[in-house]
Every structure is written in structure tokens, then in C-alpha cells.
Amino acid sequence: MFVKNDLQKQFVNGTIGIISELNYDRIMVRIQDDGSEKTIEVDRQEWEILKYELDKEKPGHISTKVVGTFKQYPLKLAWAITIHKSQGKTFDRVIIDLGGGAFESGQTYVALSRCRTLEGIILKQPLRSRDIIVDERIAAYYEQVRYLS
């Protein structure tokens, strides 16, 4: 799975692929692109390590300072990731296993909403009512706004 958006738009954070060639200085990955398969060469990407500080010259503003950089391939194994790690990603196919049950509000929503289509969702077991945990503060806010409209 790719973990960064590509500036050339060959892949985005969350794109799933299969490594077809791997050696010291070259990684080739097969991905689906608009229904067809293509193989792309993956280059190392650079990440910046930032330090955030209050801006002394502009009170109330935050400034950033680069304190380091590192380079690595923007890939990680994706045979299994947690719901938490999937946040912000979008997939064509997901297998959701809530075997131990959800333990946080919104967790099941995040798991289900990662997939682009209903057809791409496979549930390892049927959802149970205990898997749907609602944050009571959100429910109260929704009710308050609903009555104001």
C-alpha cells in the first residue's frame, strides 16, 4: 500500500498494489488504474520532520521549522491494517473483521466508509448492534441543530 500521494499522480495514499520486482535500487509495483493494470517504478520519497513553534514575530501564529529529513519508499505491507491506520485512505476492496467488536465511537463508520462502493465491502461476520457506538455529544448536538432548523 502506498503511504503518500505521488506528485506525478501515478498513485495516492492508500493505493494498493503488488510488488512485481524488488532489488536494492528498484521496486516495481503493479496497480489498477481506471480498470486497467499498469506497472510503475517507485522512487524513494523525501519526508520532512517538522517542529512547530509559536511565532514570536506574529503573536497567535504557528511557524514550522524543518529539523530533519529522511528518504524511503512510500510503501508498507497492507495485508492487514487497523481501522485507525486506514483513516484518510480510500480503497476499492476491504475485508472488515470486527471479531473483537468495536471499542470506540465512530470506529465502524470509519471502517465502512474507507471503501468506494458497497460491492467492495466484505464483512467477516455480520455487524452487531454493539459495533455501532455513538458519541452522545455528537447525538446531542445533532438533535439541537435539528430542532433549530
DSSP file (Angstrom, degrees, kcal/mol; ACC not computed):
  #  RESIDUE AA STRUCTURE BP1 BP2  ACC     N-H-->O    O-->H-N    N-H-->O    O-->H-N    TCO  KAPPA ALPHA  PHI   PSI    X-CA   Y-CA   Z-CA
    1    1 A M              0   0    0      0, 0.0    75,-1.8     0, 0.0     2,-0.2   0.000 360.0 360.0 360.0 135.7    0.0    0.0    0.0
    2    2 A F  B     -A   75   0A   0     13,-2.6    12,-2.8    10,-0.3    73,-0.2  -0.577 360.0-166.9 -78.6 143.6    1.3    3.5   -0.9
    3    3 A V        +     0   0    0     71,-2.0     2,-0.3    -2,-0.2    10,-0.2   0.145  65.8  46.8-118.5  17.6    1.5    5.9    2.1
    4    4 A K  S    S-     0   0    0     70,-0.4     2,-0.3     8,-0.2    10,-0.1  -0.989  83.4-106.1-154.2 150.5    2.0    9.1    0.2
    5    5 A N        -     0   0    0     -2,-0.3     2,-0.4     7,-0.2     7,-0.2  -0.640  37.1-127.1 -78.1 137.5    0.5   11.0   -2.7
    6    6 A D    >   -     0   0    0      5,-2.3     3,-1.6    -2,-0.3     5,-0.1  -0.709   2.8-142.4 -87.2 132.7    2.6   11.0   -5.8
    7    7 A L  T 3  S+     0   0    0     -2,-0.4    -1,-0.1     1,-0.3    -2,-0.0   0.800 105.8  52.5 -64.3 -28.0    3.4   14.4   -7.4
    8    8 A Q  T 3  S-     0   0    0      3,-0.0    -1,-0.3    -3,-0.0    -2,-0.0   0.400 112.9-123.7 -86.6   2.6    3.1   12.7  -10.9
    9    9 A K  S <  S+     0   0    0     -3,-1.6    -2,-0.1     2,-0.2     3,-0.1   0.775  72.5 130.0  62.4  31.7   -0.3   11.3   -9.9
   10   10 A Q  S    S-     0   0    0      1,-0.2     2,-0.3    23,-0.0    -1,-0.1   0.766  80.3  -0.3 -79.9 -26.6    0.6    7.7  -10.5
   11   11 A F        -     0   0    0     -5,-0.1    -5,-2.3     4,-0.0     2,-0.3  -0.970  65.5-145.7-154.4 162.8   -0.7    6.7   -7.1
   12   12 A V    >   -     0   0    0     -2,-0.3     3,-2.7    -7,-0.2   -10,-0.3  -0.863  46.6 -69.9-128.7 166.1   -2.3    8.2   -4.0
   13   13 A N  T 3  S+     0   0    0     -2,-0.3    77,-0.5     1,-0.3   -10,-0.2  -0.393 125.1  25.3 -54.8 118.7   -2.1    7.5   -0.3
   14   14 A G  T 3  S+     0   0    0    -12,-2.8    -1,-0.3     1,-0.3     2,-0.1   0.269  81.1 145.2 105.4 -10.0   -3.9    4.2    0.1
   15   15 A T    <   -     0   0    0     -3,-2.7   -13,-2.6    76,-0.1     2,-0.4  -0.420  41.1-142.1 -61.3 132.6   -3.4    2.8   -3.4
   16   16 A I        +     0   0    0    -15,-0.2    16,-0.5    -2,-0.1     2,-0.3  -0.804  30.5 157.9 -99.6 138.9   -3.0   -1.0   -3.2
   17   17 A G  E     -B   31   0B   0     -2,-0.4     2,-0.5    14,-0.1    14,-0.2  -0.896  38.0-116.1-147.5 177.3   -0.5   -2.8   -5.5
   18   18 A I  E     -B   30   0B   0     12,-2.2    12,-3.2    -2,-0.3     2,-0.5  -0.989  29.8-124.6-122.6 126.0    1.5   -5.9   -5.9
   19   19 A I  E     +B   29   0B   0     -2,-0.5    10,-0.3    10,-0.2     3,-0.1  -0.568  31.2 174.8 -70.7 121.6    5.3   -5.7   -5.9
   20   20 A S  E     +     0   0B   0      8,-2.4     2,-0.3    -2,-0.5     9,-0.2   0.627  67.6  21.9-104.2 -18.4    6.4   -7.4   -9.1
   21   21 A E  E     +B   28   0B   0      7,-1.5     7,-2.5     2,-0.0     2,-0.4  -0.975  63.2 176.4-150.2 136.6   10.2   -6.7   -8.9
   22   22 A L  E     +B   27   0B   0     -2,-0.3     2,-0.3     5,-0.2     5,-0.2  -0.943  16.0 137.8-145.9 118.5   12.3   -5.9   -5.9
   23   23 A N  E >   -B   26   0B   0      3,-2.4     3,-0.9    -2,-0.4    -2,-0.0  -0.836  65.8 -72.1-144.9-172.8   16.0   -5.3   -5.7
   24   24 A Y  T 3  S+     0   0    0     -2,-0.3     3,-0.1     1,-0.2    -1,-0.0   0.846 126.3  15.5 -55.7 -41.8   18.5   -3.0   -4.0
   25   25 A D  T 3  S+     0   0    0      1,-0.1     2,-0.3    18,-0.0    -1,-0.2   0.176 119.8  59.5-122.4  18.3   17.7    0.1   -6.0
   26   26 A R  E <   -B   23   0B   0     -3,-0.9    -3,-2.4    17,-0.1     2,-0.4  -0.964  45.9-179.1-153.2 131.9   14.5   -0.7   -7.8
   27   27 A I  E     -BC  22  42B   0     15,-0.6    15,-2.9    -2,-0.3     2,-0.4  -0.993   9.6-167.0-128.7 125.1   10.9   -1.5   -6.8
   28   28 A M  E     -BC  21  41B   0     -7,-2.5    -8,-2.4    -2,-0.4    -7,-1.5  -0.935   7.8-167.8-110.6 134.4    8.2   -2.2   -9.5
   29   29 A V  E     -BC  19  40B   0     11,-2.7    11,-2.7    -2,-0.4     2,-0.5  -0.984  15.1-142.5-128.4 131.6    4.6   -2.3   -8.4
   30   30 A R  E     +BC  18  39B   0    -12,-3.2   -12,-2.2    -2,-0.4     2,-0.3  -0.803  31.6 170.6 -89.4 126.0    1.5   -3.5  -10.3
   31   31 A I  E     -BC  17  38B   0      7,-3.0     7,-2.7    -2,-0.5     2,-0.4  -0.909  36.3-111.9-131.9 160.9   -1.5   -1.3   -9.7
   32   32 A Q  E     - C   0  37B   0    -16,-0.5     2,-0.4    -2,-0.3     5,-0.2  -0.795  32.9-176.6 -89.2 134.4   -5.0   -1.0  -11.1
   33   33 A D  E >   - C   0  36B   0      3,-3.8     3,-1.8    -2,-0.4   -22,-0.0  -0.913  68.4 -28.9-137.8 107.6   -5.6    2.3  -12.9
   34   34 A D  T 3  S-     0   0    0     -2,-0.4     3,-0.1     1,-0.3    -1,-0.0   0.894 126.3 -46.6  51.8  45.1   -9.0    3.1  -14.3
   35   35 A G  T 3  S+     0   0    0      1,-0.2     2,-0.3     0, 0.0    -1,-0.3   0.237 123.8  92.6  87.2 -14.4   -9.8   -0.6  -14.8
   36   36 A S  E <  S-C   33   0B   0     -3,-1.8    -3,-3.8     2,-0.0     2,-0.4  -0.801  73.3-120.0-112.2 158.0   -6.6   -1.5  -16.5
   37   37 A E  E     +C   32   0B   0     -2,-0.3     2,-0.3    -5,-0.2    -5,-0.2  -0.747  33.0 172.6 -95.7 139.5   -3.4   -2.8  -14.9
   38   38 A K  E     -C   31   0B   0     -7,-2.7    -7,-3.0    -2,-0.4     2,-0.5  -0.981  25.3-134.3-141.6 156.6   -0.1   -1.0  -15.1
   39   39 A T  E     -C   30   0B   0     -2,-0.3     2,-0.3    -9,-0.2    -9,-0.2  -0.938  24.5-173.5-112.5 131.0    3.3   -1.4  -13.6
   40   40 A I  E     -C   29   0B   0    -11,-2.7   -11,-2.7    -2,-0.5     2,-0.5  -0.915  24.7-123.4-124.1 150.1    5.1    1.6  -12.2
   41   41 A E  E     -C   28   0B   0     -2,-0.3     2,-0.5   -13,-0.2   -13,-0.2  -0.787  28.0-143.6 -89.2 133.8    8.6    2.1  -10.8
   42   42 A V  E     -C   27   0B   0    -15,-2.9   -15,-0.6    -2,-0.5     2,-0.2  -0.859  12.4-159.9-104.0 127.2    8.6    3.5   -7.3
   43   43 A D        -     0   0    0     -2,-0.5     2,-0.1   -17,-0.1    29,-0.1  -0.664  31.5 -93.6 -98.6 157.9   11.2    6.0   -6.3
   44   44 A R        -     0   0    0     -2,-0.2     2,-0.3    29,-0.2    29,-0.3  -0.441  43.2-147.6 -64.0 144.5   12.3    6.9   -2.7
   45   45 A Q  E     -D   72   0C   0     27,-3.0    27,-2.1    -2,-0.1     2,-0.5  -0.839   7.0-125.9-114.8 153.9   10.3    9.9   -1.4
   46   46 A E  E     -D   71   0C   0     -2,-0.3     2,-0.4    25,-0.2    25,-0.2  -0.861  20.6-167.6-104.4 134.6   11.6   12.5    1.0
   47   47 A W  E     -D   70   0C   0     23,-2.9    23,-2.0    -2,-0.5     2,-0.4  -0.903  13.4-138.4-113.7 145.8    9.7   13.4    4.2
   48   48 A E  E     -D   69   0C   0     -2,-0.4     2,-0.7    21,-0.2    21,-0.3  -0.849   6.9-141.3-102.6 141.9   10.4   16.4    6.3
   49   49 A I  E     -D   68   0C   0     19,-3.4    18,-2.9    -2,-0.4    19,-1.0  -0.917  29.3-161.0 -99.8 117.5   10.5   16.3   10.1
   50   50 A L  E     -D   66   0C   0     -2,-0.7     2,-0.5    16,-0.2    16,-0.2  -0.737  16.9-154.9-107.0 148.2    8.9   19.5   11.3
   51   51 A K  E     -D   65   0C   0     14,-2.4    14,-2.0    -2,-0.3     2,-0.4  -0.984  16.4-147.3-116.6 129.9    9.0   21.3   14.6
   52   52 A Y  E     +D   64   0C   0     -2,-0.5     2,-0.3    12,-0.2    12,-0.2  -0.833  23.7 169.0-102.1 134.2    6.0   23.6   15.4
   53   53 A E  E     -D   63   0C   0     10,-2.6    10,-3.1    -2,-0.4     2,-0.3  -0.963  42.1 -98.2-139.4 154.5    6.5   26.7   17.4
   54   54 A L  E     -D   62   0C   0     -2,-0.3     2,-0.6     8,-0.2     8,-0.3  -0.600  47.7-115.7 -69.0 133.4    4.6   29.8   18.3
   55   55 A D        -     0   0    0      6,-3.2     6,-0.4     3,-0.4     3,-0.2  -0.617  22.2-160.4 -76.8 117.3    5.8   32.6   16.0
   56   56 A K  S    S+     0   0    0     -2,-0.6    -1,-0.2     1,-0.2    -2,-0.0   0.786  91.2  47.9 -69.4 -27.6    7.5   35.2   18.1
   57   57 A E  S    S+     0   0    0      1,-0.3    -1,-0.2    -3,-0.0    -2,-0.1   0.709 117.7  40.6 -86.7 -20.8    7.0   37.9   15.4
   58   58 A K  S >  S-     0   0    0     -3,-0.2     3,-2.1     3,-0.1    -3,-0.4  -0.801  86.4-144.0-127.8  88.5    3.4   37.1   14.8
   59   59 A P  T 3  S+     0   0    0      0, 0.0     3,-0.1     0, 0.0    -3,-0.1  -0.220  85.7  23.4 -54.5 137.2    1.6   36.5   18.1
   60   60 A G  T 3  S+     0   0    0      1,-0.3     2,-0.3    -5,-0.1    -4,-0.1   0.379 102.7 106.6  87.6  -4.1   -1.1   33.9   17.8
   61   61 A H    <   -     0   0    0     -3,-2.1    -6,-3.2    -6,-0.4     2,-0.4  -0.766  60.8-139.2-106.9 153.6    0.5   32.3   14.7
   62   62 A I  E     -D   54   0C   0     -2,-0.3     2,-0.3    -8,-0.3    -8,-0.2  -0.927  15.9-163.3-111.7 134.7    2.4   29.0   14.5
   63   63 A S  E     -D   53   0C   0    -10,-3.1   -10,-2.6    -2,-0.4     2,-0.4  -0.812   9.1-139.0-113.3 158.3    5.5   28.6   12.4
   64   64 A T  E     -D   52   0C   0     -2,-0.3     2,-0.4   -12,-0.2   -12,-0.2  -0.892  11.3-167.0-117.5 148.7    7.2   25.5   11.3
   65   65 A K  E     -D   51   0C   0    -14,-2.0   -14,-2.4    -2,-0.4     2,-0.6  -0.999  23.2-127.6-134.3 130.1   10.9   24.6   11.1
   66   66 A V  E     +D   50   0C   0     -2,-0.4   -16,-0.2   -16,-0.2     3,-0.1  -0.672  29.7 172.8 -77.1 119.6   12.4   21.7    9.3
   67   67 A V  E     -     0   0C   0    -18,-2.9     2,-0.3    -2,-0.6   -17,-0.2   0.457  62.6 -19.8-107.1  -4.1   14.6   19.8   11.8
   68   68 A G  E     -D   49   0C   0    -19,-1.0   -19,-3.4     2,-0.0    -1,-0.3  -0.949  53.7-140.7 176.2 168.4   15.4   16.9    9.6
   69   69 A T  E     -D   48   0C   0     -2,-0.3     2,-0.3   -21,-0.3   -21,-0.2  -0.957  10.7-170.4-140.5 160.1   14.5   14.8    6.5
   70   70 A F  E     -D   47   0C   0    -23,-2.0   -23,-2.9    -2,-0.3     2,-0.4  -0.986  12.1-142.8-148.4 155.8   14.5   11.2    5.6
   71   71 A K  E     +D   46   0C   0     -2,-0.3     2,-0.3   -25,-0.2   -25,-0.2  -0.955  31.5 142.1-121.0 138.0   14.0    9.2    2.4
   72   72 A Q  E     -D   45   0C   0    -27,-2.1   -27,-3.0    -2,-0.4    -2,-0.1  -0.975  55.7 -82.1-161.1 165.4   12.3    5.9    2.0
   73   73 A Y        -     0   0    0     -2,-0.3     2,-1.9   -29,-0.3   -29,-0.2  -0.568  42.0-125.8 -71.5 136.9   10.0    4.1   -0.4
   74   74 A P  S    S+     0   0    0      0, 0.0   -71,-2.0     0, 0.0   -70,-0.4  -0.243  74.4 106.6 -82.3  52.6    6.4    5.2    0.2
   75   75 A L  B     +A    2   0A   0     -2,-1.9     2,-0.3   -73,-0.2   -73,-0.2  -0.933  39.6 174.4-130.6 149.4    5.2    1.6    0.7
   76   76 A K        -     0   0    0    -75,-1.8     2,-0.0    -2,-0.3     0, 0.0  -0.983  43.6 -89.7-148.8 154.8    4.0   -0.6    3.5
   77   77 A L        -     0   0    0     -2,-0.3     3,-0.1     1,-0.1    -2,-0.0  -0.352  37.6-176.0 -61.2 138.8    2.6   -4.0    3.8
   78   78 A A        +     0   0    0      1,-0.1     3,-0.2     3,-0.1    -1,-0.1   0.077  47.7 113.2-129.0  24.4   -1.2   -3.9    3.6
   79   79 A W  S    S+     0   0    0      1,-0.3     2,-0.3   -78,-0.0    -1,-0.1   0.776  98.7   5.9 -67.9 -21.3   -2.3   -7.5    4.1
   80   80 A A  S    S+     0   0    0     -3,-0.1     2,-0.3     2,-0.0    -1,-0.3  -0.870  70.6 167.8-159.7 127.9   -3.8   -6.2    7.4
   81   81 A I        -     0   0    0     -2,-0.3     2,-0.1    -3,-0.2    -3,-0.1  -0.963  36.1-107.1-134.2 156.5   -4.1   -2.7    8.8
   82   82 A T     >  -     0   0    0     -2,-0.3     4,-1.2     1,-0.1    -2,-0.0  -0.369  28.1-114.9 -76.9 160.3   -6.1   -1.4   11.7
   83   83 A I  H >> S+     0   0    0      1,-0.2     4,-0.6     2,-0.2     3,-0.6   0.908 119.1  55.8 -58.8 -41.2   -9.2    0.7   11.2
   84   84 A H  H >4 S+     0   0    0      1,-0.2     3,-1.1     2,-0.2    -1,-0.2   0.918 107.1  48.0 -57.8 -45.3   -7.3    3.6   12.9
   85   85 A K  H 34 S+     0   0    0      1,-0.2    -1,-0.2     3,-0.0    -2,-0.2   0.690 105.4  60.8 -71.1 -17.7   -4.4    3.3   10.3
   86   86 A S  H X< S+     0   0    0     -4,-1.2     3,-2.2    -3,-0.6    -1,-0.2   0.601  75.0 119.5 -85.2 -10.0   -6.9    3.3    7.5
   87   87 A Q  T << S+     0   0    0     -3,-1.1     3,-0.1    -4,-0.6    24,-0.0  -0.294  78.5  20.2 -57.9 135.8   -8.3    6.7    8.3
   88   88 A G  T 3  S+     0   0    0      1,-0.3     2,-0.3   -74,-0.0    -1,-0.3   0.424 105.5 105.1  85.3  -0.9   -7.9    9.1    5.5
   89   89 A K    <   -     0   0    0     -3,-2.2     2,-0.4   -75,-0.1    -1,-0.3  -0.765  55.5-151.2-110.6 157.8   -7.4    6.3    2.9
   90   90 A T        -     0   0    0    -77,-0.5     2,-0.3    -2,-0.3    25,-0.2  -0.996  14.5-172.7-130.9 135.3   -9.8    5.1    0.3
   91   91 A F  B     -e  115   0D   0     23,-2.9    25,-2.5    -2,-0.4    26,-0.3  -0.887  29.9-144.1-127.4 155.5   -9.9    1.5   -1.1
   92   92 A D  S    S+     0   0    0     -2,-0.3     2,-0.4     1,-0.3    25,-0.3   0.780  94.4  23.7 -82.6 -31.1  -11.7   -0.4   -3.8
   93   93 A R        +     0   0    0     21,-0.1     2,-0.3    23,-0.1    -1,-0.3  -0.999  67.3 175.5-138.6 136.7  -12.0   -3.5   -1.7
   94   94 A V  E     -f  121   0E   0     26,-2.7    28,-2.3    -2,-0.4     2,-0.5  -0.996  20.0-154.4-138.1 145.8  -11.9   -4.1    2.1
   95   95 A I  E     -f  122   0E   0     -2,-0.3     2,-0.6    26,-0.2    28,-0.2  -0.986  21.7-158.9-114.7 117.8  -12.4   -7.1    4.3
   96   96 A I  E     -f  123   0E   0     26,-3.1    28,-2.8    -2,-0.5     2,-0.6  -0.866  11.1-174.3-106.1 124.1  -13.6   -5.9    7.7
   97   97 A D        +     0   0    0     -2,-0.6     3,-0.3    26,-0.2    26,-0.1  -0.893  14.8 165.9-119.6  99.6  -13.1   -8.0   10.8
   98   98 A L    >   +     0   0    0     -2,-0.6     3,-2.0    27,-0.2     4,-0.1  -0.178  27.5 139.9 -99.9  38.5  -14.8   -6.7   13.9
   99   99 A G  T 3  S+     0   0    0      1,-0.3    -1,-0.2     2,-0.1     3,-0.1   0.851  74.5  41.5 -52.1 -42.3  -14.4  -10.0   15.6
  100  100 A G  T 3  S-     0   0    0     -3,-0.3    -1,-0.3     1,-0.2    -2,-0.1   0.468 119.8-115.5 -84.6  -1.3  -13.5   -8.4   18.9
  101  101 A G    <   -     0   0    0     -3,-2.0    -1,-0.2     2,-0.0     2,-0.1   0.139  35.9 -65.9  84.3 155.5  -16.1   -5.8   18.5
  102  102 A A        -     0   0    0      1,-0.1    30,-0.1    -4,-0.1     3,-0.1  -0.481  41.7-174.3 -72.3 149.0  -15.8   -2.0   18.0
  103  103 A F        +     0   0    0      1,-0.1     2,-0.3    -2,-0.1    -1,-0.1   0.332  61.5  51.6-127.6   5.2  -14.4   -0.3   21.1
  104  104 A E  S >  S-     0   0    0     27,-0.1     3,-1.7    29,-0.0     4,-0.4  -0.995  88.4 -97.1-144.0 147.6  -14.6    3.4   20.1
  105  105 A S  T 3  S+     0   0    0     -2,-0.3    29,-0.2     1,-0.2    27,-0.1  -0.362 108.9  15.1 -62.7 140.4  -17.4    5.7   18.8
  106  106 A G  T 3> S+     0   0    0     27,-1.6     4,-2.5     1,-0.1    -1,-0.2   0.343  90.1 117.1  80.7  -6.9  -17.2    6.1   15.0
  107  107 A Q  H <> S+     0   0    0     -3,-1.7     4,-2.2     1,-0.2     5,-0.1   0.914  77.0  45.3 -62.5 -44.6  -14.9    3.1   14.5
  108  108 A T  H  > S+     0   0    0     23,-0.5     4,-2.6    -4,-0.4     5,-0.2   0.893 111.7  53.6 -66.9 -39.2  -17.4    1.1   12.5
  109  109 A Y  H  > S+     0   0    0      2,-0.2     4,-2.7     1,-0.2    -2,-0.2   0.937 108.9  48.9 -58.8 -46.7  -18.2    4.1   10.4
  110  110 A V  H  X S+     0   0    0     -4,-2.5     4,-0.6     1,-0.2    -2,-0.2   0.927 111.8  49.4 -59.5 -45.0  -14.6    4.7    9.6
  111  111 A A  H >< S+     0   0    0     -4,-2.2     3,-0.8     1,-0.2     4,-0.3   0.937 116.2  41.2 -60.8 -48.0  -14.1    1.0    8.6
  112  112 A L  H >< S+     0   0    0     -4,-2.6     3,-1.1     1,-0.2    -1,-0.2   0.862 111.1  56.0 -69.2 -36.4  -17.2    1.0    6.3
  113  113 A S  H 3< S+     0   0    0     -4,-2.7    -1,-0.2    -5,-0.2    -2,-0.2   0.504  87.6  77.9 -80.8  -2.2  -16.5    4.4    4.8
  114  114 A R  T << S+     0   0    0     -3,-0.8   -23,-2.9    -4,-0.6     2,-0.3   0.757  81.3  81.8 -73.1 -23.2  -13.0    3.6    3.6
  115  115 A C  B <  S-e   91   0D   0     -3,-1.1   -23,-0.2    -4,-0.3     6,-0.1  -0.637  73.4-143.6 -90.6 139.6  -14.4    1.6    0.6
  116  116 A R  S    S+     0   0    0    -25,-2.5     2,-0.3    -2,-0.3   -24,-0.1   0.799  83.3  23.8 -68.4 -30.0  -15.5    3.4   -2.5
  117  117 A T  S >  S-     0   0    0    -26,-0.3     3,-0.6   -25,-0.3     4,-0.2  -0.936  70.8-124.6-136.7 157.4  -18.5    1.1   -3.1
  118  118 A L  G >  S+     0   0    0     -2,-0.3     3,-1.6     1,-0.2    -1,-0.1   0.851 111.7  62.3 -65.0 -34.5  -20.8   -1.2   -1.1
  119  119 A E  G 3  S+     0   0    0      1,-0.3    -1,-0.2    -3,-0.0   -27,-0.0   0.759  97.4  58.2 -63.7 -24.1  -19.8   -4.1   -3.5
  120  120 A G  G <  S+     0   0    0     -3,-0.6   -26,-2.7   -29,-0.1     2,-0.5   0.483  86.8  96.1 -84.8  -2.3  -16.2   -3.7   -2.4
  121  121 A I  E <   -f   94   0E   0     -3,-1.6     2,-0.5   -28,-0.2   -26,-0.2  -0.782  48.4-177.4 -96.3 127.0  -17.0   -4.4    1.3
  122  122 A I  E     -f   95   0E   0    -28,-2.3   -26,-3.1    -2,-0.5     2,-0.5  -0.990  11.8-155.7-118.8 124.3  -16.7   -7.9    2.7
  123  123 A L  E     -f   96   0E   0     -2,-0.5   -26,-0.2   -28,-0.2   -28,-0.0  -0.871  11.1-150.6 -98.6 127.7  -17.7   -8.4    6.4
  124  124 A K  S    S+     0   0    0    -28,-2.8   -27,-0.1    -2,-0.5    -1,-0.1   0.780  87.4   1.6 -65.9 -25.7  -16.0  -11.3    8.1
  125  125 A Q  S    S-     0   0    0    -29,-0.4   -27,-0.2    -3,-0.1    -1,-0.2  -0.971  96.8 -80.9-153.5 158.1  -19.2  -11.5   10.3
  126  126 A P        -     0   0    0      0, 0.0     2,-0.1     0, 0.0    -2,-0.0  -0.267  53.9-101.0 -60.8 148.1  -22.5   -9.6   10.4
  127  127 A L        -     0   0    0      2,-0.0     2,-0.3     3,-0.0    -4,-0.0  -0.445  37.1-149.5 -67.0 143.7  -22.4   -6.3   12.2
  128  128 A R    >   -     0   0    0     -2,-0.1     3,-2.0    -3,-0.1     4,-0.4  -0.791  25.9-111.8-111.0 157.7  -23.8   -6.4   15.7
  129  129 A S  G >  S+     0   0    0     -2,-0.3     3,-1.5     1,-0.3    -1,-0.1   0.846 117.7  61.3 -58.3 -32.7  -25.6   -3.6   17.5
  130  130 A R  G 3  S+     0   0    0      1,-0.3    -1,-0.3     3,-0.1   -28,-0.0   0.648  93.0  66.1 -70.5 -12.2  -22.6   -3.3   19.9
  131  131 A D  G <  S+     0   0    0     -3,-2.0     2,-0.9     1,-0.1   -23,-0.5   0.612  87.7  75.1 -81.0 -11.8  -20.4   -2.5   16.9
  132  132 A I    <   +     0   0    0     -3,-1.5     2,-0.6    -4,-0.4    -1,-0.1  -0.850  64.7 176.8-103.8  99.8  -22.2    0.8   16.4
  133  133 A I        -     0   0    0     -2,-0.9   -27,-1.6   -29,-0.3     2,-0.4  -0.916  11.8-158.8-108.9 122.4  -21.0    3.1   19.2
  134  134 A V        -     0   0    0     -2,-0.6     2,-0.7   -29,-0.2   -29,-0.1  -0.845  18.9-127.5-104.5 133.0  -22.4    6.7   19.1
  135  135 A D    >>  -     0   0    0     -2,-0.4     4,-2.0     1,-0.2     3,-0.7  -0.700  18.4-147.8 -75.0 116.4  -20.7    9.6   20.8
  136  136 A E  H 3> S+     0   0    0     -2,-0.7     4,-2.5     1,-0.3     5,-0.2   0.787  95.1  60.1 -61.7 -28.5  -23.5   11.0   22.9
  137  137 A R  H 3> S+     0   0    0      2,-0.2     4,-2.1     1,-0.2    -1,-0.3   0.896 106.8  46.6 -65.5 -38.7  -22.1   14.6   22.5
  138  138 A I  H <> S+     0   0    0     -3,-0.7     4,-2.6     2,-0.2    -2,-0.2   0.918 112.4  49.7 -68.7 -43.1  -22.5   14.3   18.7
  139  139 A A  H  X S+     0   0    0     -4,-2.0     4,-2.3     2,-0.2    -2,-0.2   0.910 111.8  48.7 -61.6 -42.4  -26.0   12.9   19.0
  140  140 A A  H  X S+     0   0    0     -4,-2.5     4,-2.3     2,-0.2    -1,-0.2   0.906 111.9  48.9 -64.9 -41.8  -27.0   15.7   21.4
  141  141 A Y  H  X S+     0   0    0     -4,-2.1     4,-2.6     2,-0.2     5,-0.2   0.927 110.3  51.1 -63.2 -44.8  -25.5   18.3   19.0
  142  142 A Y  H  X S+     0   0    0     -4,-2.6     4,-2.6     1,-0.2    -2,-0.2   0.919 110.7  48.8 -59.0 -44.7  -27.4   16.8   16.1
  143  143 A E  H  X S+     0   0    0     -4,-2.3     4,-1.9     2,-0.2    -1,-0.2   0.913 111.2  50.3 -62.5 -42.1  -30.7   16.9   18.0
  144  144 A Q  H  X S+     0   0    0     -4,-2.3     4,-1.0     1,-0.2    -2,-0.2   0.924 113.7  44.2 -62.3 -45.5  -30.1   20.5   19.0
  145  145 A V  H  X S+     0   0    0     -4,-2.6     4,-1.2     1,-0.2     3,-0.4   0.878 109.8  56.9 -67.6 -38.3  -29.3   21.6   15.4
  146  146 A R  H  < S+     0   0    0     -4,-2.6     3,-0.3     1,-0.2    -1,-0.2   0.883 107.3  48.1 -61.6 -39.0  -32.2   19.6   14.0
  147  147 A Y  H  < S+     0   0    0     -4,-1.9    -1,-0.2     1,-0.2    -2,-0.2   0.729 106.7  57.8 -76.0 -20.5  -34.7   21.5   16.3
  148  148 A L  H  <        0   0    0     -4,-1.0    -1,-0.2    -3,-0.4    -2,-0.2   0.753 360.0 360.0 -78.4 -24.1  -33.2   24.8   15.3
  149  149 A S     <        0   0    0     -4,-1.2    -1,-0.2    -3,-0.3    -2,-0.2   0.497 360.0 360.0 -80.5 360.0  -33.9   24.3   11.6
